[in-house]
Amino acid sequence: MFPIIALWSHPRSMSTAMERIMRERGDMQCFHEPFMYDYYVNHNNRMMPHFDINEDHPVTYQDVRDMLLEQAAKSPVFLKDMSYYVFPHILSDKEF
């Protein structure tokens, strides 16, 4: 299993700049806010402006988590996400 590096942030924290740095390295698979699908699509929270839903993307916390773990079996993973997207799921997911 390769490492999973997660940057949990808040809006307007310049976290996307850090994500761009990690993408430019070229040695890991990078994911931009993968848990937003659980937050916005699965839980029917308000929609984010300009958010186009990719129908191939998993929409539950567990399915997004599994997708990240599957990728980490093949290569290192970096994800940048908002901490409130995974709350409260992450609190009971000690393994992840």
N, C-alpha and C positions, 0 to 999 in steps of 0.2 A: 504494500500500500504506500503510495506516494503521499507527501504532506498536503494538507488543506490549510491554506492561509486565509483567514477571514478578517476583513476590516469592517467592523461594526461601527457605524457612524450615525450622525444626525444630519438633517438637511443643511445645506450651505456650509459644510465643514471643509470644503476643498478635497473631499475624499475621491472625487472623480479624477483629480489630478494624480493622486497616488495610484489609482487604477490604471491610468494611462502609462505611468512609469512601469508598472508591472507588465502591461501588455507589450511594451516596447522591448522588454528583456527577451521575449520570444521563446522562453523555456518552460512555459506553463500555460494551461488552459485557463482563461479568465472569464468570469461571469459577472455581468453587471446587474445587480439587484435581482437575483433569481427568485427570492422569496416574495417579491412584490406581487407575484401571481396569486399566492395564497391570500395575501392581504387585500388586494383589490378585486380579484376575480372570484375566488372561492368564498370569501366572507362578505361579498357584495358591499364593501366599503365604498365611499365615494370614488368616482373614477378620476385618475390623474389626467390632466390635459395632455394631449398628444401621445397617449399610451396606446399603442397598437398591439392587440393581443395576438401572439403567435400560437396558433392552435396546436402546435407540436410540443409546446412547453408544458411541463407538469404544473398543476394548479393547487395541490395541497402541500402542506408543510412536509409531510412524510415523503411524498413523491419527489419534491424538489431535493430534499435531503438525500434520497436514494440516488437521484441523478448525479449529484455531486460526488457521492461515494463511488458510484460506478466509474466516473471519470477519473477519480483519484486512484483507481486500480490500474489505470493506463499511463497517467502522467501527473505531475504536480498541479495543484489547483489553487487559484486565487479567486476570491469572491469579495466584492464590495457590496454592502447592503445596509439598509437602515435598521437600526436595532429594534425599532418598534414593529417592524414587519414580522419578526419572529417571536415576539412576546405574546402570550406566555409560554408557547411551545418549548422554547429553548431551555426554560427553567427546569423542565422535567426530562430533558434529553441530555443527561450527564455524559453519555458516550460520545455524542457529537460535539 
